[in-house]
Amino acid sequence: MKKASITDAKNNFSALLKWVRQGETVIITDRDVPVAQLAKPVKFSISDEETLLARLEVQGVLSKAKKKAPLKEIIRTSPPRLKSGVDIVEVLLSERQEGR
């Protein structure tokens, strides 16, 4: 594993990419603290994406849709009109308090 400061990385980026192409990982440091990593990209297959999504769902980061959204219906429907004299900010704040 190769290390390079931010200045070195900026000045010698092509050389660092050459190292990466050869399979090396390059750690970019700022005052000797690692801040970034240059490495070859990881290729995902469909099964890898499904595994990743399943892991994110278990961790609570995302949740699968319960049913497909009727996209055409949503697009064709006109948005609701705000009643006169109603403050949209108050409506949004009340919905937020209700957890909507």
Backbone as JSON, one array per atom type, in Angstrom:
{
  "sequence": "MKKASITDAKNNFSALLKWVRQGETVIITDRDVPVAQLAKPVKFSISDEETLLARLEVQGVLSKAKKKAPLKEIIRTSPPRLKSGVDIVEVLLSERQEGR",
  "N": [[0.85, -1.17, 0.0], [0.58, 2.16, -0.88], [1.37, 5.44, 0.25], [0.41, 8.87, 0.05], [0.73, 12.37, 0.29], [-1.69, 15.06, 0.22], [-0.69, 17.13, -1.39], [1.35, 15.75, -2.8], [-0.28, 13.93, -4.16], [-1.79, 15.63, -5.76], [0.21, 16.74, -7.37], [1.38, 14.5, -8.56], [-0.53, 12.87, -9.77], [-0.99, 11.27, -12.08], [1.06, 9.38, -11.9], [0.32, 8.09, -9.55], [-2.08, 6.95, -10.36], [-1.06, 5.1, -12.11], [0.1, 3.29, -10.35], [-2.24, 2.34, -9.15], [-3.51, 1.12, -11.33], [-1.85, -1.06, -11.54], [-2.69, -2.57, -9.48], [-2.23, -1.71, -6.91], [-3.14, -0.06, -3.84], [-3.7, 3.28, -2.97], [-3.24, 5.46, -0.38], [-4.43, 8.57, 0.52], [-3.21, 11.24, 2.35], [-3.7, 13.79, 4.85], [-1.76, 15.8, 6.51], [-0.59, 13.51, 7.65], [-2.86, 12.07, 8.31], [-5.13, 9.71, 7.23], [-7.29, 10.42, 4.52], [-8.48, 9.74, 2.14], [-8.84, 7.17, -0.37], [-7.35, 5.61, -3.09], [-8.24, 3.24, -5.38], [-8.72, 0.31, -7.46], [-11.87, 0.12, -9.1], [-14.65, -1.66, -7.72], [-16.37, -4.31, -9.16], [-19.77, -4.93, -9.5], [-22.17, -7.5, -9.55], [-25.54, -8.37, -10.49], [-26.51, -10.01, -8.45], [-24.84, -9.21, -6.38], [-25.76, -6.61, -5.97], [-28.34, -7.14, -5.07], [-27.73, -8.44, -2.71], [-26.46, -6.35, -1.35], [-28.61, -4.52, -1.13], [-30.32, -6.06, 0.48], [-28.78, -6.22, 2.81], [-28.68, -3.51, 3.54], [-31.37, -3.13, 4.07], [-31.77, -4.79, 6.3], [-30.18, -3.44, 8.11], [-31.71, -1.25, 8.49], [-31.47, 1.0, 6.96], [-32.8, 1.37, 4.59], [-36.03, 0.62, 3.2], [-38.01, -1.79, 1.51], [-40.38, -1.08, -1.06], [-43.82, -1.47, -0.4], [-45.78, -1.91, -2.27], [-46.03, -1.45, -5.82], [-45.82, 1.86, -6.95], [-48.49, 3.66, -8.36], [-47.54, 5.07, -10.92], [-48.39, 6.34, -13.36], [-50.93, 7.15, -12.65], [-50.37, 8.95, -10.61], [-49.01, 10.94, -12.01], [-50.98, 11.87, -13.75], [-52.86, 12.98, -12.04], [-54.03, 16.0, -10.73], [-52.28, 18.33, -8.66], [-53.09, 18.96, -5.19], [-55.04, 21.82, -4.29], [-54.29, 24.73, -2.45], [-56.16, 26.08, 0.18], [-57.55, 29.36, 0.32], [-56.07, 31.81, 2.39], [-54.64, 30.08, 3.98], [-51.62, 29.17, 5.48], [-48.91, 27.77, 3.98], [-46.53, 26.95, 5.19], [-47.25, 26.53, 7.85], [-48.98, 24.37, 7.49], [-47.18, 22.42, 6.54], [-45.46, 22.22, 8.79], [-47.26, 21.26, 10.72], [-47.87, 18.77, 9.61], [-45.4, 17.58, 9.81], [-45.11, 17.41, 12.6], [-47.1, 15.58, 13.1], [-45.96, 13.38, 12.08], [-46.11, 12.71, 9.43]],
  "CA": [[0.0, 0.0, 0.0], [1.37, 3.38, -1.02], [0.78, 6.63, 0.87], [0.78, 10.13, -0.59], [0.06, 13.54, 0.86], [-2.57, 15.73, -0.73], [0.17, 17.84, -2.34], [1.95, 14.76, -3.69], [-1.33, 13.37, -5.0], [-2.13, 16.65, -6.75], [1.33, 16.93, -8.28], [1.79, 13.24, -9.19], [-1.74, 12.06, -9.9], [-0.82, 10.27, -13.13], [1.92, 8.32, -11.38], [-0.46, 7.33, -8.58], [-3.01, 6.12, -11.13], [-0.28, 3.97, -12.65], [0.19, 2.32, -9.24], [-3.58, 1.76, -8.97], [-3.71, 0.2, -12.46], [-1.05, -2.26, -11.28], [-3.31, -3.31, -8.38], [-1.93, -1.12, -5.61], [-4.06, 0.89, -3.22], [-2.98, 4.47, -2.55], [-3.91, 6.21, 0.69], [-4.13, 10.01, 0.48], [-3.18, 11.73, 3.73], [-3.63, 15.22, 5.14], [-0.96, 15.89, 7.75], [-0.42, 12.12, 8.09], [-4.15, 11.48, 8.65], [-5.76, 9.23, 6.0], [-8.54, 11.09, 4.19], [-9.06, 9.16, 0.93], [-8.19, 5.96, -0.85], [-7.46, 5.34, -4.52], [-8.17, 1.8, -5.63], [-9.49, -0.1, -8.62], [-13.29, 0.01, -8.76], [-15.19, -2.99, -7.5], [-17.45, -4.59, -10.1], [-20.9, -5.59, -8.86], [-23.13, -8.19, -10.39], [-26.91, -8.17, -9.99], [-26.66, -10.68, -7.16], [-24.18, -8.38, -5.39], [-26.65, -5.49, -5.67], [-29.42, -7.66, -4.25], [-27.15, -8.68, -1.39], [-26.26, -5.05, -0.74], [-29.92, -3.99, -0.75], [-30.81, -6.84, 1.61], [-28.01, -5.82, 3.98], [-29.14, -2.18, 3.93], [-32.71, -3.27, 4.64], [-31.61, -5.35, 7.65], [-29.61, -2.39, 8.95], [-32.7, -0.2, 8.68], [-31.13, 2.17, 6.15], [-33.87, 1.51, 3.61], [-37.06, -0.41, 3.25], [-38.57, -2.04, 0.2], [-41.74, -0.61, -1.26], [-44.81, -2.51, -0.14], [-46.41, -2.17, -3.56], [-45.57, -0.51, -6.85], [-46.56, 3.11, -6.99], [-49.19, 3.85, -9.64], [-46.88, 6.26, -11.45], [-49.22, 7.04, -14.35], [-52.03, 7.78, -11.92], [-49.82, 10.11, -9.88], [-48.68, 11.98, -12.99], [-52.22, 12.41, -14.33], [-53.65, 13.65, -11.01], [-53.63, 17.39, -10.43], [-51.89, 18.5, -7.26], [-54.14, 19.6, -4.4], [-55.0, 23.28, -4.22], [-54.27, 25.28, -1.1], [-57.3, 26.96, 0.45], [-57.12, 30.74, 0.52], [-55.87, 32.19, 3.79], [-53.91, 29.04, 4.7], [-50.17, 29.32, 5.37], [-48.33, 26.47, 3.61], [-45.5, 26.59, 6.17], [-47.96, 25.97, 9.01], [-49.45, 23.04, 7.1], [-46.01, 21.51, 6.52], [-45.01, 22.01, 10.17], [-48.21, 20.39, 11.42], [-47.69, 17.41, 9.1], [-44.15, 17.06, 10.38], [-45.39, 17.05, 13.99], [-47.95, 14.39, 13.09], [-45.17, 12.26, 11.61], [-46.49, 12.38, 8.05]],
  "C": [[0.9, 1.23, 0.0], [0.62, 4.52, -0.34], [1.27, 7.86, 0.13], [0.04, 11.25, 0.1], [-0.84, 14.16, -0.2], [-1.76, 16.45, -1.8], [0.81, 16.88, -3.32], [0.91, 14.19, -4.66], [-1.7, 14.35, -6.11], [-1.03, 16.76, -7.81], [1.69, 15.68, -9.07], [0.61, 12.3, -9.43], [-1.59, 10.96, -10.95], [0.02, 9.1, -12.65], [1.16, 7.46, -10.37], [-1.48, 6.44, -9.28], [-2.3, 4.93, -11.75], [-0.15, 2.88, -11.59], [-1.15, 1.59, -9.09], [-3.87, 0.76, -10.09], [-2.97, -1.11, -12.25], [-1.58, -3.04, -10.07], [-3.02, -2.77, -7.0], [-3.08, -0.25, -5.13], [-3.23, 2.06, -2.72], [-3.83, 5.2, -1.53], [-3.46, 7.66, 0.6], [-4.24, 10.53, 1.91], [-3.15, 13.26, 3.77], [-2.98, 15.34, 6.5], [-0.88, 14.52, 8.44], [-1.72, 11.45, 8.57], [-4.8, 11.01, 7.35], [-7.11, 9.91, 5.76], [-9.22, 10.5, 2.95], [-8.24, 7.94, 0.52], [-8.42, 5.85, -2.35], [-7.28, 3.85, -4.72], [-8.97, 1.5, -6.88], [-10.95, -0.23, -8.2], [-13.7, -1.45, -8.62], [-16.35, -3.19, -8.47], [-18.53, -5.39, -9.37], [-21.7, -6.34, -9.91], [-24.51, -7.94, -9.8], [-27.08, -8.82, -8.63], [-25.97, -9.89, -6.05], [-25.06, -7.21, -4.99], [-27.8, -5.95, -4.78], [-28.94, -7.92, -2.84], [-26.97, -7.37, -0.64], [-27.59, -4.45, -0.28], [-30.49, -4.73, 0.45], [-30.09, -6.44, 2.89], [-28.46, -4.44, 4.47], [-30.53, -2.22, 4.56], [-32.63, -3.8, 6.07], [-31.08, -4.29, 8.61], [-30.59, -1.24, 9.21], [-32.41, 1.06, 7.89], [-32.21, 2.43, 5.11], [-34.9, 0.44, 3.83], [-37.65, -0.55, 1.85], [-39.98, -1.49, 0.14], [-42.71, -1.76, -1.04], [-45.58, -2.88, -1.4], [-45.9, -1.14, -4.55], [-46.45, 0.72, -6.85], [-47.24, 3.24, -8.35], [-48.7, 5.13, -10.3], [-47.76, 7.03, -12.43], [-50.36, 7.78, -13.66], [-51.56, 9.04, -11.19], [-49.55, 11.25, -10.85], [-49.94, 12.65, -13.52], [-53.05, 13.21, -13.32], [-53.13, 15.06, -10.77], [-53.25, 17.49, -8.96], [-53.0, 19.19, -6.48], [-53.94, 21.12, -4.36], [-55.05, 23.72, -2.75], [-55.45, 26.24, -0.92], [-56.78, 28.37, 0.72], [-57.06, 31.04, 2.02], [-55.11, 31.16, 4.61], [-52.42, 29.23, 4.43], [-49.55, 27.94, 5.12], [-47.28, 26.02, 4.61], [-46.14, 25.97, 7.4], [-48.47, 24.57, 8.71], [-48.31, 22.04, 7.12], [-45.51, 21.2, 7.93], [-45.96, 21.09, 10.93], [-48.09, 18.95, 10.91], [-46.42, 16.79, 9.66], [-44.36, 16.63, 11.83], [-46.22, 15.8, 14.08], [-47.18, 13.16, 12.59], [-45.52, 11.84, 10.2], [-45.41, 12.7, 7.09]]
}
